[in-house]
Amino acid sequence: MSPRDRTREEIIAQDIGDLARLGYAQQLFREMGGFSNFAISFSIISVLTGAVLLFGYGLKFAGPVVNSVGWPVVSVFTLAVAASMAELASMYPTAGGLYFWAFRLGGRGWAWITAWLNMIGQVTITAGINVAAATYIIGAVTRLLGVPADAAVPVFGTATSWYFQLTVMALIMVPQVLINVFGIRLTARLNDFSVWWHIGGVLVIAGLLTVLGTHHNDAGFLLQRVTTTTPLAASSADFGGGRTAPALVIADVKLPSPLFALLPGLAAVYAAAPFALVFVLGLLQAQWTYTGYDASAHVAEETVLARLNSAWGVFLSVAVSAIVGYVLLLVLTWCIPNGDVAATANDAYPVLHIAYANLPRFLANVVAVVIGGAMWLCGLASITSMARMWYAFARDDGFPGARFLKQVHARRRTPSCAIVVTSVLTLLITAYAAAYSVVTSISTITLYLAYVIPIYLNWRNRRRGRGEHTTPVTAPWTLGRAGGAVNLIAIAWVVVITVVFALPPNELVLWTMVLTAAILGMYWRWSARRRFAGPAVLG
């Protein structure tokens, strides 16, 4: 029977039955429609967050070409990942999402490592989003007040101090946490509003810069290759006494780079800055923007007609963001003042630099407010997704203290403990990373590894012809015969970005991932392997 031939109550009853067959009782409030499900992932992707805050990062390495060519390249490969995930979301509509998929496709060991990668990724992406919002809001306020970007701030030193940014981050998270705690209805409505804020905001920014912008470069400028900062310079730090060298920076601690010591020839390659190297390093801007769209799977238990709506939410959030984001990046790049890539890339707030150089002050202020609002809404949605993933794993007693995090408020029916605890963790990981690009790299790698594990298992089972895997019967949203090829493209792409985004200047990511793998390996071997049984099943 078509969904159009059934009442809302009948569809919800079917959703509850589907969830029961997967082993879970309905505990969360099922309120979201298809648009709200799409909205949460679209809001977390937030082209007005990732593409704006990392605009200068890609620009300083490769120049305008990283936006005109890099964004569509990343978009195509990311759509392969999203389509592969959408099939699985259609087959397994649960809050655990990736973790539950991995269990059904590969067993409890695969599920356990997927869960931890996803939980780490959820915390670091929320950290990245909200520290981005804090950084941007500080920059916008300094512009609005007409004071220098590095204006003096009591206790913290300057407005660009990492710990001042961390403090502002904590302040903007307070209302985000409270809204998430006090109900999914308000959260869903704000996420719906966020979609129109983002799309409308991009149209406003693009329209203002196109019609009223005072700096318009020629079309050929969009394809220029310009390296204003070599990878070696970006990977180095001042050790005092006039000595600058490749460094591993942990918070305020600077150490000589272990990777450059292990690979002596690496310094020469980084100093030469070949185009292939700077181009792929610059892709972090686009790839980090395309994170968090697994949120549509994590809110499946709160979504009506979950088998279809969750799948479409995963896929369409990436597809729509690809178009909206490309329009934004092309216009911003086209309007770089005087074609001066170096001045724009090296500005603490490059997008604000473009806006204030092109537009009357009032209209530039409007652009600043539009972007700041989008970033805050993005953080709100990310907390929703993060808490659901931690709640789902806690529900299955996946880690110590799970009995607290799996509690659901009796009246509001929200995982309040998971919301608060994970939000505190985002502040702690931000203090550790002490650099925005490090936080974004960690979240990109951990999330995409969590994405690719169930994709690989699905592809493996389909190829072997045994075990569970997606088919047109088991997954109403299906890739059909193209599924295997799309899965392979997704797997290959994740392997590439996992290597690239752990390279300097984000070397801390490499060693953090090595340490994380060692800790998780020991924890699994000595404890979790005996204790963790996998997703609980109803009796």
Backbone hydrogen bonds, N-H to C=O, Kabsch-Sander energy under -0.5 kcal/mol:
donor,donor_aa,acceptor,acceptor_aa,energy
5,D,2,S,-2.0
6,R,3,P,-1.5
11,I,7,T,-2.2
12,I,8,R,-2.5
13,A,9,E,-2.2
14,Q,10,E,-2.0
15,D,11,I,-2.4
16,I,12,I,-2.7
17,G,13,A,-2.2
18,D,14,Q,-2.7
19,L,15,D,-2.3
20,A,16,I,-2.3
21,R,17,G,-2.0
22,L,18,D,-0.9
22,L,19,L,-0.5
23,G,20,A,-1.3
24,Y,19,L,-2.1
27,Q,25,A,-0.7
29,F,413,R,-0.8
30,R,28,L,-0.5
31,E,29,F,-1.1
31,E,302,E,-1.4
32,M,302,E,-3.0
37,N,33,G,-2.1
38,F,34,G,-2.3
39,A,35,F,-2.6
40,I,36,S,-1.7
41,S,37,N,-1.1
42,F,38,F,-2.5
43,S,39,A,-2.5
44,I,40,I,-1.6
45,I,41,S,-2.7
46,S,42,F,-2.3
49,T,46,S,-2.4
50,G,45,I,-0.6
50,G,46,S,-1.5
53,L,49,T,-3.0
54,L,50,G,-2.1
55,F,52,V,-1.1
58,G,54,L,-1.8
59,L,55,F,-1.7
60,K,56,G,-2.4
61,F,57,Y,-0.8
62,A,58,G,-2.3
63,G,58,G,-0.7
63,G,59,L,-1.3
65,V,224,Q,-2.1
66,V,63,G,-1.9
67,N,64,P,-1.7
68,S,64,P,-1.9
69,V,65,V,-2.4
70,G,65,V,-1.6
71,W,67,N,-0.6
73,V,69,V,-1.9
74,V,70,G,-2.5
75,S,71,W,-2.5
76,V,72,P,-2.2
77,F,73,V,-1.7
78,T,74,V,-2.5
79,L,75,S,-2.1
80,A,76,V,-1.1
81,V,77,F,-1.5
82,A,78,T,-2.9
83,A,79,L,-2.7
84,S,80,A,-1.8
85,M,81,V,-2.1
86,A,82,A,-2.5
87,E,83,A,-1.6
88,L,84,S,-1.1
89,A,85,M,-2.5
90,S,86,A,-1.9
91,M,87,E,-1.3
92,Y,88,L,-2.6
94,T,92,Y,-1.9
97,G,94,T,-1.1
99,Y,96,G,-1.7
101,W,97,G,-2.6
102,A,98,L,-2.6
103,F,99,Y,-1.7
104,R,100,F,-2.3
105,L,101,W,-2.2
106,G,102,A,-2.6
107,G,102,A,-0.7
107,G,103,F,-1.6
111,A,107,G,-2.0
112,W,108,R,-2.5
113,I,109,G,-1.9
114,T,110,W,-2.1
115,A,111,A,-2.5
116,W,112,W,-2.0
117,L,113,I,-2.3
118,N,114,T,-2.5
119,M,115,A,-2.8
120,I,116,W,-2.6
121,G,117,L,-2.5
122,Q,118,N,-2.8
123,V,119,M,-2.1
124,T,120,I,-2.6
125,I,121,G,-2.6
126,T,122,Q,-1.8
127,A,123,V,-2.2
128,G,124,T,-2.7
129,I,125,I,-2.6
130,N,126,T,-2.5
131,V,127,A,-2.5
132,A,128,G,-1.8
133,A,129,I,-2.3
134,A,130,N,-2.3
135,T,131,V,-2.6
136,Y,132,A,-2.8
137,I,133,A,-2.9
138,I,134,A,-2.3
139,G,135,T,-2.0
140,A,136,Y,-3.1
141,V,137,I,-2.7
142,T,138,I,-2.3
143,R,139,G,-1.9
144,L,140,A,-2.7
145,L,141,V,-2.4
146,G,142,T,-0.8
147,V,142,T,-2.3
151,A,148,P,-1.5
153,V,157,G,-2.0
156,F,154,P,-2.2
157,G,153,V,-2.3
158,T,156,F,-1.1
159,A,151,A,-2.1
161,S,158,T,-1.5
165,Q,161,S,-2.2
166,L,162,W,-2.0
167,T,163,Y,-1.7
168,V,164,F,-2.3
169,M,165,Q,-2.3
170,A,166,L,-2.1
171,L,167,T,-1.8
172,I,168,V,-2.3
173,M,169,M,-1.4
174,V,170,A,-0.9
174,V,171,L,-0.6
176,Q,172,I,-0.7
177,V,173,M,-2.7
178,L,174,V,-2.2
179,I,175,P,-2.4
180,N,176,Q,-1.9
181,V,177,V,-2.4
182,F,178,L,-2.3
183,G,180,N,-0.8
187,T,183,G,-1.4
188,A,184,I,-2.9
189,R,185,R,-2.2
190,L,186,L,-2.4
191,N,187,T,-2.1
192,D,188,A,-2.3
193,F,189,R,-2.4
194,S,190,L,-2.1
195,V,191,N,-1.4
196,W,192,D,-1.1
197,W,193,F,-2.2
198,H,194,S,-2.7
199,I,195,V,-2.7
200,G,196,W,-2.5
201,G,197,W,-2.3
202,V,198,H,-2.5
203,L,199,I,-2.1
204,V,200,G,-2.5
205,I,201,G,-2.7
206,A,202,V,-3.0
207,G,203,L,-2.6
208,L,204,V,-2.8
209,L,205,I,-2.4
210,T,206,A,-2.2
211,V,207,G,-2.6
212,L,208,L,-2.5
213,G,208,L,-0.6
213,G,209,L,-0.7
217,N,334,W,-2.9
221,F,218,D,-1.3
222,L,218,D,-0.5
222,L,219,A,-1.2
223,L,220,G,-1.4
224,Q,221,F,-1.7
226,V,62,A,-1.4
226,V,224,Q,-0.6
228,T,60,K,-1.6
228,T,226,V,-0.7
229,T,60,K,-1.9
232,L,270,Y,-1.2
234,A,230,T,-2.3
235,S,231,P,-1.3
236,S,233,A,-1.1
237,A,245,A,-2.4
239,F,237,A,-0.6
239,F,243,R,-3.1
243,R,240,G,-1.4
244,T,242,G,-0.6
245,A,237,A,-1.9
247,A,235,S,-2.7
248,L,255,L,-3.4
249,V,247,A,-0.6
250,I,248,L,-0.6
250,I,253,V,-2.7
251,A,249,V,-0.5
251,A,432,Y,-0.7
253,V,250,I,-2.9
255,L,248,L,-2.3
255,L,253,V,-0.5
257,S,246,P,-2.0
261,A,257,S,-1.3
262,L,258,P,-2.2
263,L,259,L,-2.0
266,L,263,L,-2.1
267,A,264,P,-0.7
269,V,265,G,-1.4
270,Y,266,L,-2.6
271,A,267,A,-2.2
272,A,268,A,-2.0
273,A,269,V,-1.4
277,L,274,P,-0.6
278,V,274,P,-2.1
279,F,275,F,-2.7
280,V,276,A,-1.8
281,L,277,L,-2.2
282,G,278,V,-1.9
283,L,279,F,-0.7
283,L,280,V,-0.6
284,L,281,L,-1.3
285,Q,282,G,-1.3
287,Q,283,L,-2.8
288,W,284,L,-2.7
289,T,285,Q,-1.2
290,Y,286,A,-1.6
291,T,288,W,-0.5
291,T,289,T,-1.5
295,A,292,G,-1.8
296,S,293,Y,-1.0
297,A,294,D,-1.2
298,H,294,D,-1.8
299,V,295,A,-1.7
300,A,297,A,-1.6
302,E,299,V,-1.5
303,T,300,A,-1.6
304,V,32,M,-3.3
306,A,303,T,-0.6
308,L,305,L,-0.9
309,N,305,L,-2.7
310,S,306,A,-1.9
311,A,306,A,-0.5
312,W,308,L,-2.7
313,G,309,N,-2.0
314,V,310,S,-2.0
315,F,311,A,-2.2
316,L,312,W,-2.9
317,S,313,G,-1.4
318,V,314,V,-0.9
319,A,315,F,-2.3
320,V,316,L,-3.0
321,S,317,S,-1.3
322,A,318,V,-2.2
323,I,319,A,-1.3
324,V,320,V,-2.6
325,G,321,S,-2.9
326,Y,322,A,-1.5
327,V,323,I,-2.0
328,L,324,V,-2.0
329,L,325,G,-2.7
330,L,326,Y,-2.5
331,V,327,V,-2.0
332,L,328,L,-2.5
333,T,329,L,-2.6
334,W,330,L,-2.5
335,C,331,V,-1.5
336,I,333,T,-1.5
339,G,336,I,-2.2
340,D,337,P,-2.3
341,V,339,G,-1.4
344,T,340,D,-1.7
345,A,341,V,-3.1
346,N,342,A,-2.2
347,D,343,A,-0.5
347,D,344,T,-0.8
353,H,349,Y,-2.3
354,I,350,P,-2.0
355,A,351,V,-2.5
356,Y,352,L,-2.9
357,A,353,H,-1.4
358,N,354,I,-1.2
359,L,355,A,-2.3
364,A,360,P,-2.4
365,N,361,R,-2.2
366,V,362,F,-1.7
367,V,363,L,-2.0
368,A,364,A,-2.1
369,V,365,N,-2.2
370,V,366,V,-2.5
371,I,367,V,-2.2
372,G,368,A,-2.3
373,G,369,V,-2.5
374,A,370,V,-1.8
375,M,371,I,-2.2
376,W,372,G,-1.9
377,L,373,G,-2.2
378,C,374,A,-2.1
379,G,375,M,-2.1
380,L,376,W,-2.0
381,A,377,L,-2.0
382,S,378,C,-2.1
383,I,379,G,-2.0
384,T,380,L,-1.4
385,S,381,A,-2.0
386,M,382,S,-2.8
387,A,383,I,-2.4
388,R,384,T,-1.6
389,M,385,S,-1.9
390,W,386,M,-2.1
391,Y,387,A,-2.6
392,A,388,R,-2.4
393,F,389,M,-2.1
394,A,390,W,-2.4
395,R,391,Y,-2.5
396,D,392,A,-0.7
396,D,393,F,-0.5
397,D,394,A,-2.4
398,G,393,F,-2.0
402,A,399,F,-1.5
404,F,401,G,-1.5
405,L,401,G,-1.4
406,K,402,A,-1.9
407,Q,404,F,-1.2
409,H,414,T,-2.5
413,R,409,H,-2.1
416,S,414,T,-2.1
419,I,415,P,-2.0
420,V,416,S,-2.2
421,V,417,C,-2.7
422,T,418,A,-2.0
423,S,419,I,-1.4
424,V,420,V,-1.8
425,L,421,V,-1.9
426,T,422,T,-1.5
427,L,423,S,-1.1
428,L,424,V,-1.7
429,I,425,L,-2.4
430,T,426,T,-1.6
431,A,427,L,-2.0
432,Y,428,L,-1.7
433,A,429,I,-2.2
434,A,430,T,-2.1
439,V,435,A,-1.8
440,T,436,Y,-2.3
441,S,437,S,-2.0
442,I,438,V,-2.5
443,S,439,V,-2.3
444,T,440,T,-2.3
445,I,441,S,-2.6
446,T,442,I,-2.6
447,L,443,S,-2.2
448,Y,444,T,-2.2
449,L,445,I,-2.2
450,A,446,T,-2.1
451,Y,447,L,-2.3
452,V,448,Y,-2.3
453,I,449,L,-1.6
455,I,451,Y,-1.0
456,Y,452,V,-3.1
457,L,453,I,-2.5
458,N,454,P,-2.4
459,W,455,I,-2.4
460,R,456,Y,-3.0
461,N,457,L,-2.6
462,R,458,N,-2.2
463,R,459,W,-2.3
464,R,460,R,-2.5
465,G,461,N,-1.8
466,R,461,N,-1.3
475,A,471,T,-2.7
478,T,476,P,-0.8
482,A,479,L,-1.4
483,G,480,G,-1.5
486,V,482,A,-2.5
487,N,483,G,-2.6
488,L,484,G,-2.0
489,I,485,A,-2.0
490,A,486,V,-2.2
491,I,487,N,-2.5
492,A,488,L,-2.5
493,W,489,I,-2.2
494,V,490,A,-2.0
495,V,491,I,-1.9
496,V,492,A,-1.8
497,I,493,W,-2.4
498,T,494,V,-2.0
499,V,495,V,-1.4
500,V,496,V,-2.4
501,F,497,I,-2.3
502,A,499,V,-1.0
503,L,500,V,-1.4
506,N,503,L,-2.1
509,V,506,N,-1.4
510,L,506,N,-0.8
511,W,507,E,-1.8
512,T,508,L,-2.3
513,M,509,V,-2.6
514,V,510,L,-2.1
515,L,511,W,-2.6
516,T,512,T,-2.7
517,A,513,M,-2.5
518,A,514,V,-2.1
519,I,515,L,-2.6
520,L,516,T,-2.8
521,G,517,A,-2.4
522,M,518,A,-2.3
523,Y,519,I,-2.5
524,W,520,L,-2.6
525,R,521,G,-2.3
526,W,522,M,-2.5
527,S,523,Y,-1.5
528,A,523,Y,-2.2
529,R,524,W,-2.4
530,R,527,S,-1.2
531,R,527,S,-1.8
532,F,528,A,-3.2
533,A,531,R,-0.5
